[in-house]
Each structure stands twice: as C-alpha cells, then as structure tokens.
Amino acid sequence: MIRVVLPAHLRKLARVEGEVNLELRGELTQRALLDALEARYPALRGTIRDHVTRKRRPFVRFFACEQDLSHDPPDTPLPAAVTTAAEPFLIVGAMSGG
C-alpha cells in the first residue's frame, strides 16, 4: 500500500477526505503511482499531469521523505519508505510570485 496526500482542491475534486491509499503492482515508480491514482479517481486526469504529454503540470510538486521528487524521471523507483507506507507521497500545489 502507498499513502498519497493530495492538496485540498484535488481532494475535493476526487471527493476524498484525508490520505488516499493505493495498491500498486509491478514497478513502484512515480508513473505507476500517478497512473493508479488517475485510474481510481478519473476526475484527477489532467490536473496533475498533462493529458497528452503526461508530464507534471507547472506548479505541481512531488515530495517524499523530506525530498523534492518533482524533477526525478517518472520511472525512478519510489523511496523504500513510501513503498512500505512508512512515509506518504505528497502532491503539493506550488506558488510563485513576489
């Protein structure tokens, strides 16, 4: 099981409260996690990744184990603490400006 924490606006869109728990089979990568998340909650398709390119949308960041995983290739294995549910995978809406 993998624990996923979504920002409030995506929780509302997916109609969930609190963390989302996902069961992944095969490779445990960001791509697999996001594929499973979008399959389970179709309303999230296109909100985290672009519909066509499947690249992370601007102003969306991924964190786990106190590390920014946003720029890691999508097929990079998830940290062991995430795959064992010891730590959650965080999807965060970033802000910019000054």
C-alpha positions as CSV (number, residue, x, y, z in Angstrom):
1,M,0.0,0.0,0.0
2,I,1.2,3.5,-0.8
3,R,-0.2,6.5,1.0
4,V,-0.8,9.7,-1.1
5,V,-1.5,13.1,0.3
6,L,-3.4,15.4,-2.1
7,P,-3.9,19.2,-1.7
8,A,-7.3,20.3,-0.6
9,H,-8.6,21.3,-4.1
10,L,-7.7,17.9,-5.6
11,R,-9.2,16.1,-2.6
12,K,-12.4,18.0,-3.2
13,L,-12.3,17.2,-6.9
14,A,-11.7,13.5,-6.2
15,R,-14.3,13.5,-3.4
16,V,-12.0,12.1,-0.8
17,E,-11.0,13.1,2.7
18,G,-7.6,12.6,4.2
19,E,-5.0,10.4,2.6
20,V,-5.5,8.1,-0.4
21,N,-4.3,4.6,-0.2
22,L,-3.2,2.9,-3.4
23,E,-2.2,-0.7,-4.1
24,L,0.4,-0.9,-6.8
25,R,1.5,-3.9,-8.7
26,G,4.8,-4.2,-10.7
27,E,7.3,-1.4,-10.7
28,L,6.8,1.1,-7.9
29,T,7.5,4.4,-9.7
30,Q,6.0,7.9,-9.9
31,R,4.5,7.0,-13.2
32,A,2.8,3.8,-11.8
33,L,1.6,5.8,-8.7
34,L,0.1,8.6,-10.9
35,D,-1.4,6.1,-13.3
36,A,-3.1,4.2,-10.4
37,L,-4.3,7.5,-8.9
38,E,-5.8,8.7,-12.1
39,A,-7.4,5.3,-12.8
40,R,-9.0,5.2,-9.4
41,Y,-10.1,8.9,-9.5
42,P,-10.8,9.8,-13.1
43,A,-11.6,13.4,-12.1
44,L,-7.9,13.9,-11.4
45,R,-6.9,13.1,-15.0
46,G,-5.2,16.2,-16.5
47,T,-4.9,18.0,-13.2
48,I,-1.6,16.6,-12.1
49,R,-0.2,15.7,-15.5
50,D,-0.9,17.0,-18.9
51,H,-3.4,14.8,-20.8
52,V,-1.2,14.4,-23.9
53,T,2.4,14.6,-22.8
54,R,1.8,13.0,-19.3
55,K,4.4,15.5,-17.9
56,R,3.9,17.1,-14.5
57,R,1.9,20.3,-14.7
58,P,3.6,23.5,-13.7
59,F,3.0,24.5,-10.1
60,V,2.5,20.8,-9.0
61,R,5.3,19.3,-6.9
62,F,6.0,15.9,-5.6
63,F,7.7,15.2,-2.2
64,A,8.5,12.2,-0.1
65,C,10.9,11.6,2.8
66,E,11.7,15.3,3.0
67,Q,12.9,15.3,-0.6
68,D,11.6,17.1,-3.7
69,L,11.0,14.4,-6.3
70,S,9.4,16.7,-8.8
71,H,12.2,16.7,-11.3
72,D,13.0,13.0,-11.0
73,P,12.3,11.0,-14.1
74,P,8.8,9.4,-13.9
75,D,10.3,5.8,-14.0
76,T,12.6,6.4,-11.0
77,P,11.7,3.9,-8.2
78,L,9.9,5.4,-5.3
79,P,11.8,5.7,-2.0
80,A,11.5,2.5,0.1
81,A,9.8,4.4,3.0
82,V,7.0,5.3,0.5
83,T,6.6,1.8,-0.8
84,T,6.2,0.4,2.7
85,A,3.7,3.1,3.7
86,A,6.1,4.4,6.4
87,E,6.0,7.8,4.6
88,P,3.4,9.3,2.4
89,F,3.9,10.6,-1.2
90,L,2.9,14.2,-1.2
91,I,1.4,16.1,-4.2
92,V,1.6,19.8,-3.5
93,G,0.4,22.8,-5.3
94,A,3.3,25.2,-5.6
95,M,3.1,29.0,-5.5
96,S,5.1,31.7,-7.2
97,G,5.3,35.4,-7.2
98,G,7.0,38.0,-5.1
